[in-house]
Amino acid sequence: MKSLKYYRLWVIAFLLKFIGSAWDASYHFKYLFEEYSIPHIVNTLGFALGGVLLFQEWRRSRYMDKFSRNLITIGYALFLIGIPLDFTYHIAYGIDLTTWSPTHFIYYIATAIMIFGVWRGYYMYTRDVKPAWKSMHTWFAMFLLECLMFPNMQQENGAISYDQFIHGKSIASQEILDLISDPASQIFGGIPEFVYPIYSVLMVILLTVLIIRICRDFTIPVTAAVLYILLRFVGKAIFAAVGYPTSYVPITLILIPLGFFLFRKINWFAGLVGSVAYFLTLFAIHKTGILITPPIEIWEIVPVAIIGTLVPVVNSLVKPQPAIKKDKQPA
C-alpha cells in the first residue's frame, strides 16, 4: 500500500528528529550553544522531510484526513514560531543549560502535536486492521514517549556529567566549565529533584492509558517503551564510543506499561503497582550505586503512588466518545 510507504517516511522523519534531539542533549553538556551544530542539522533534516510529506497532503489529500493534516500543520507552525523565540531567549539570558526553558517547551509541545497528528492519520487509514505491536503504532507511540520524556534528559545527562565533574573527570569544554558557578544547580538545570520521578510517572501513565483507550491493546505501550529504551542504549553506546557525554537510560519506565499489561482488569491497581515498582526499582539502583541515576528521595514515592492510582481512575470516569468517522478517502 502506498499509504504505508508514506507513513514509513514519517517514521524516518521522526527518527531523524529523535537522533538529532538525543545528540543535541549530549552536545550541550560538552559545548556551548551553536545554531548550526551537526545535531541541529540532523534534527532539521527530519523536520524538512516531514514538511515535504505534509506539503504533499496539502497539494492533494491522499493518505490523511483533513483534521490530522491540519493538526500536523499547527504543530509545524508552532515549532517555527518557537525558533526565533528560542534564539531571542538565548540572546536575552545567555547560555541555556536547561531543557526546561519556556521556549524549549514550545518545541516539545509542537513536536508532540506533529506526532499525534501523523499517528492519528495512520490510525484513521488503517482502522479496518486491529492495532498491533508489530505495526507502526509502536513507532508512533515510541516517538511520542520520547518527546514527553525529553525534558528529563537534563537530569539523566546531568547525573553522569555531575559525577564526572566532582571526581575531576569532566569532558565538558572549558567554555562550559568557566560558566559553571554552582555546578549542582546548573548541571541539573536548576530543576527540583522531585520533578524527575513525578513527571516521569505522570507522562508515561497518561500515554499508556491513552494508547490502551484508543488502540484497545495492552502490548503497544510495552513494546513502545522497550523500543525507546533500546534506542536510548544504542545512543548511549555511540556517544561513549566517540567521547560525548552519556546519560542514564530510564530502564525502569517499562514497569509502568507492564503493570497495565499484567493487571489489565483492575486499572487503578495496575497504575499503582507499575508506578510504585518503577520508583522503588529506581530508588534501589540509585542507593546501591549500580548505575548513576538522577537524585531521588524515598518520600517521593507518595506523589508517585497517588498519580499512578489517580490517572487510571479519572480515565475510567471519562465516558468514551462516539467512534470517529473517517473522511472519504481520495481515490
DAMO-V613297 format. One line per field, one symbol per residue. ss: DSSP state (H for helix, E for strand, - for the rest). A space follows every 10 residues. Layout:
ss=???
//
This chain:
ss=-HHHHHHHHH HHHHHHHHHH HHHHHHH--- -------HHH HHHHHHHHHH HHHHHHHHH- -----HHHHH HHHHHHHHHH HHHHHHHHHH HHH------- -HHHHHHHHH HHHHHHHHHH HHHHH----- ------HHHH HHHHHHHHHH HHHHHHHHHH HHHHHH---- ---HHHHHH- --HHHHH--- ---HHHHHHH HHHHHHHHHH HHHHH---HH HHHHHHHHHH HHHHHHHHHH H--------- HHHHHHHHHH HH----HHHH HHHHHHHHHH HHHHHHHH-- -------HHH HHHHHHHHHH HHHHHHH--- ---------- -
//
